[in-house]
């Protein structure tokens, strides 16, 4: 029997980028829900601002790390699919876009929380 090859192989990096960007969305939602739950239970104002900053910093590290991995895999996927020999270039583009958007939103949220914590 001969070796079986695909006519148009798919890019593994593009698939990884899309999966990681989906993980970014899920991780952001879970950490935001957990943060909201903790912040609702606090009554002291000074503790509230410190907890909000700490939880936002945790979210920044986790979501930012996953987003960085998704963007890196997406760039690798774009390189793999550049010549047209491999498919799923659009998956790499979507992975980069979603991960980049959530990275920017998470960074903006951390900056806003830090500003509010310092002013209060």
Order of alpha helices (4+ residues) and beta strands (2+ residues): alpha-alpha-alpha
